[in-house]
């Protein structure tokens, strides 16, 4: 697994989720499995089957989170108010519409909420640019023009 670029806040969120799964969800599922066993024949118990399936999903997510944390590399906040960098909040003009993006690590990206991966074509096009600069990003059917209005 290659290094996962992530912000300090993103790493904390992964750690919080891991802690929750290990300390809360594991206990809940273990309790559900024990309760299902008390009903008797587990070979036909849908409660037991559901709990075991959820347990497998939780254990899979725990392993995934542990690997992500182990292979993470903190993004040094390179943002300034002068140039776009890691952690920057950038307000851009796109086809007469104003959008705001925050450049984050790939594990934290959520384009619908405006969090774009530092590895995305948009972030790569905006990196190191200043207020007033423009960039173009090739999309499948067109070229999208971005003009930087503000950097936080």
Buried (B, 14 or more C-beta within 10 A) or exposed (E): EEEBBBBEEBBEBBEEBBEEBBEEBBEEBEEBBEEBBEEEEBEEBEBBEBBBEBBEEBBEBBEEBEEBBEEBEEBEEBBEEEBBBBBBBBBBBEEEEEBEBBBBBBBBBEEEEBBBBBEBBBBBBBBEBEBEBEBEBEEEEEEBEBBBBEBE
